[in-house]
Every structure is written in C-alpha cells, then in structure tokens.
C-alpha cells in the first residue's frame, strides 16, 4: 500500500509524537516508521496499526493520486467510437427526416458558440484550463480510467462548459429574437417563420455538443474513481 507521507507526518506532529513514540504506540519498529514516512510504502498490517492509533480508516491514510491513469485498449476505443458513430447516424437520420440538411447548417452560429465557450473557459479556468479541456477530449474513447485531483478538476471544467455553451445559446437566441422582432414589419409570414427556425439552430448546436461530448466526459471523470 502507498500511504501519504505528508498526512502521516502531519498526524504525528499534531499529536506531538516523535517517530519513536509512534513506533511504540503502533507496535512497529522506529526504522519501519522512518521508512514509511520516507517512501510511503507500507504493508496492510502496518497501515492498519497506524490507522488504529489515530482512530482513522486505512483508506484515509492512502496517498491521493494527482494524475489520470488510463489504459488504452483497442476494444474499448472501438466500442466508444462505434457509440459516437451511432449517435451521429441517429442525428443525421433525424435531420434527413426533418428535411434538407441545409436547414441546420449555420457556420456563424457554430463559430459563435465555440468562441463563447472557450472565451468563458479561459475567463473561468485560464488558458491552461482551456488547453486541458481540449486535450481531455481523448477520454471519450476509453473507460479504463483511474482518477485523481486532475480528473476532478477536468470534470469540473466539462460540467462548467455545459453551462457555458447553453448560456451562449441563450444569448444567441435572445439576440436573434431581438433582430427578428425588431424587423417584423419588413417580414412576410414565410420569412418570419424561416428566420425563427434559423434562430433555433444555435440551441440545437449547443445541445448537440453539450449532451454528446461535455456532459458524458464530466460524468465519466466524476465516476472514474469509483470504477477504478
């Protein structure tokens, strides 16, 4: 087992104990205590003895990983890639049933959402947070994750990005509504309906990105510690 050397030293110092006193309290040798405080490696018996002295669970003494550990397996990558293809195919099928694909293609709306999303991410988490969110997209293709503080931080970024992108969509909808209603006297009924439908595209893009990418990533990173 790997214990947190910082936690162990802090507990011992807060109790006002030397390594020798802790050794006597746990029934371990002073040399064992010195070694554990040096490299954190301890047997299950030593961990239980130390935890009992401080009235803690053995798990509370464990070292917390700061990294996201990943096992890239071809089978899992292909499974998740297939899932994304199925989702994409279902969306394309719905678009085809609804009419022309041209009805849902609006480069300006897509560009606005992406710019708003990553501008809000930089403001909230800095440039480093934005880069981490982009690099973290690769975790869509694996289930073999063991998290740490980095996983929790990345999950926070992605859950925040869900809010950012819907916030951007709301702003886009409001601006579009103002533009449409402000010029309503110049529209006939068909043009008004067409402009209203185009105005909803920004919400469609937001839902597509948030629910197929950012929310699944946030959930995956939040639960990887449990699964690991």
ZIWO-V301512 format. One record per residue. N is the residue number from 0. RES is the residue in one small letter. NEAR is the number of other C-alpha atoms within 8 Angstrom. D_CENTER is the distance of its C-alpha to the mean C-alpha in Angstrom with 2 decimals. Layout:
BEGIN
n & res & near & d_center
N & RES & NEAR & D_CENTER
N & RES & NEAR & D_CENTER
END
This chain:
BEGIN
n & res & near & d_center
0 & x & 9 & 27.55
1 & x & 8 & 25.82
2 & x & 13 & 26.24
3 & x & 11 & 24.97
4 & x & 12 & 28.06
5 & x & 7 & 27.09
6 & x & 8 & 26.79
7 & x & 11 & 30.06
8 & x & 9 & 31.94
9 & x & 8 & 30.79
10 & x & 9 & 31.96
11 & x & 12 & 35.21
12 & x & 9 & 35.92
13 & x & 7 & 35.23
14 & x & 6 & 37.79
15 & x & 6 & 40.18
16 & x & 10 & 40.63
17 & x & 8 & 41.50
18 & x & 10 & 40.34
19 & x & 9 & 43.76
20 & x & 8 & 43.49
21 & x & 12 & 40.09
22 & x & 13 & 41.66
23 & x & 10 & 44.55
24 & x & 8 & 42.36
25 & x & 9 & 40.28
26 & x & 7 & 43.21
27 & x & 10 & 41.63
28 & x & 9 & 43.33
29 & x & 11 & 42.68
30 & x & 6 & 41.96
31 & x & 9 & 39.15
32 & x & 12 & 37.58
33 & x & 9 & 37.91
34 & x & 10 & 36.27
35 & x & 12 & 33.31
36 & x & 11 & 32.77
37 & x & 7 & 33.04
38 & x & 7 & 30.72
39 & x & 13 & 28.96
40 & x & 9 & 30.30
41 & x & 10 & 31.98
42 & x & 7 & 33.41
43 & x & 7 & 32.52
44 & x & 6 & 35.88
45 & x & 9 & 35.37
46 & x & 13 & 31.93
47 & x & 10 & 33.45
48 & x & 10 & 36.41
49 & x & 9 & 34.45
50 & x & 12 & 32.13
51 & x & 9 & 35.28
52 & x & 9 & 36.92
53 & x & 7 & 34.13
54 & x & 6 & 33.69
55 & x & 9 & 30.05
56 & x & 9 & 28.26
57 & x & 9 & 27.91
58 & x & 5 & 24.12
59 & x & 6 & 24.02
60 & x & 13 & 25.68
61 & x & 10 & 23.26
62 & x & 9 & 21.62
63 & x & 7 & 17.89
64 & x & 8 & 16.22
65 & x & 8 & 14.44
66 & x & 9 & 13.32
67 & x & 11 & 11.23
68 & x & 7 & 14.18
69 & x & 8 & 14.40
70 & x & 7 & 17.48
71 & x & 8 & 18.08
72 & x & 7 & 20.55
73 & x & 6 & 22.39
74 & x & 6 & 22.68
75 & x & 11 & 18.99
76 & x & 11 & 18.32
77 & x & 9 & 21.21
78 & x & 8 & 20.19
79 & x & 11 & 16.81
80 & x & 9 & 18.65
81 & x & 8 & 21.31
82 & x & 8 & 19.01
83 & x & 8 & 17.84
84 & x & 8 & 21.55
85 & x & 8 & 22.60
86 & x & 8 & 20.31
87 & x & 8 & 21.61
88 & x & 8 & 25.12
89 & x & 8 & 25.00
90 & x & 8 & 24.03
91 & x & 8 & 26.76
92 & x & 8 & 29.20
93 & x & 8 & 28.61
94 & x & 11 & 29.13
95 & x & 9 & 32.30
96 & x & 6 & 33.56
97 & x & 6 & 33.01
98 & x & 7 & 35.09
99 & x & 7 & 34.81
100 & x & 8 & 31.54
101 & x & 5 & 32.75
102 & x & 7 & 32.13
103 & x & 8 & 28.32
104 & x & 7 & 28.28
105 & x & 7 & 28.00
106 & x & 6 & 26.89
107 & x & 6 & 27.25
108 & x & 11 & 24.81
109 & x & 10 & 22.15
110 & x & 8 & 22.75
111 & x & 9 & 22.70
112 & x & 13 & 19.30
113 & x & 9 & 17.73
114 & x & 8 & 19.67
115 & x & 11 & 18.77
116 & x & 12 & 15.01
117 & x & 9 & 14.99
118 & x & 8 & 17.77
119 & x & 9 & 15.92
120 & x & 15 & 12.89
121 & x & 12 & 15.63
122 & x & 7 & 17.40
123 & x & 6 & 14.59
124 & x & 10 & 12.89
125 & x & 9 & 15.70
126 & x & 8 & 16.30
127 & x & 8 & 14.48
128 & x & 11 & 11.15
129 & x & 12 & 12.05
130 & x & 8 & 13.05
131 & x & 9 & 9.96
132 & x & 11 & 8.02
133 & x & 7 & 11.10
134 & x & 7 & 11.47
135 & x & 8 & 8.09
136 & x & 9 & 9.40
137 & x & 7 & 11.61
138 & x & 8 & 9.38
139 & x & 10 & 10.43
140 & x & 10 & 13.74
141 & x & 14 & 13.49
142 & x & 8 & 13.37
143 & x & 9 & 14.79
144 & x & 14 & 12.01
145 & x & 11 & 12.93
146 & x & 16 & 10.45
147 & x & 12 & 11.54
148 & x & 10 & 11.00
149 & x & 10 & 9.09
150 & x & 12 & 6.46
151 & x & 11 & 6.59
152 & x & 8 & 6.79
153 & x & 13 & 4.01
154 & x & 13 & 2.03
155 & x & 9 & 5.37
156 & x & 13 & 5.75
157 & x & 13 & 4.48
158 & x & 11 & 6.34
159 & x & 8 & 8.86
160 & x & 12 & 9.33
161 & x & 11 & 10.35
162 & x & 8 & 12.87
163 & x & 12 & 13.91
164 & x & 14 & 14.80
165 & x & 12 & 16.69
166 & x & 8 & 18.31
167 & x & 12 & 19.42
168 & x & 12 & 20.79
169 & x & 9 & 22.67
170 & x & 8 & 24.21
171 & x & 11 & 25.18
172 & x & 12 & 26.77
173 & x & 8 & 28.68
174 & x & 8 & 29.97
175 & x & 9 & 31.03
176 & x & 10 & 32.72
177 & x & 8 & 34.58
178 & x & 8 & 35.74
179 & x & 11 & 36.91
180 & x & 7 & 38.64
181 & x & 7 & 40.12
182 & x & 8 & 41.87
183 & x & 8 & 42.65
184 & x & 6 & 46.37
185 & x & 5 & 46.11
186 & x & 9 & 44.38
187 & x & 7 & 46.15
188 & x & 6 & 44.52
189 & x & 7 & 43.04
190 & x & 8 & 41.49
191 & x & 11 & 40.01
192 & x & 8 & 38.38
193 & x & 8 & 37.12
194 & x & 9 & 35.66
195 & x & 10 & 33.94
196 & x & 8 & 32.36
197 & x & 9 & 31.15
198 & x & 11 & 29.61
199 & x & 9 & 27.33
200 & x & 12 & 25.85
201 & x & 13 & 23.31
202 & x & 11 & 21.95
203 & x & 8 & 22.00
204 & x & 10 & 19.95
205 & x & 12 & 17.34
206 & x & 10 & 17.13
207 & x & 9 & 17.12
208 & x & 9 & 14.20
209 & x & 13 & 12.03
210 & x & 9 & 12.99
211 & x & 9 & 13.22
212 & x & 11 & 10.22
213 & x & 13 & 7.44
214 & x & 12 & 7.91
215 & x & 10 & 8.36
216 & x & 13 & 5.28
217 & x & 14 & 3.51
218 & x & 9 & 6.79
219 & x & 9 & 7.13
220 & x & 14 & 5.01
221 & x & 10 & 6.63
222 & x & 8 & 9.77
223 & x & 12 & 10.19
224 & x & 11 & 12.26
225 & x & 5 & 14.42
226 & x & 7 & 14.92
227 & x & 8 & 15.63
END
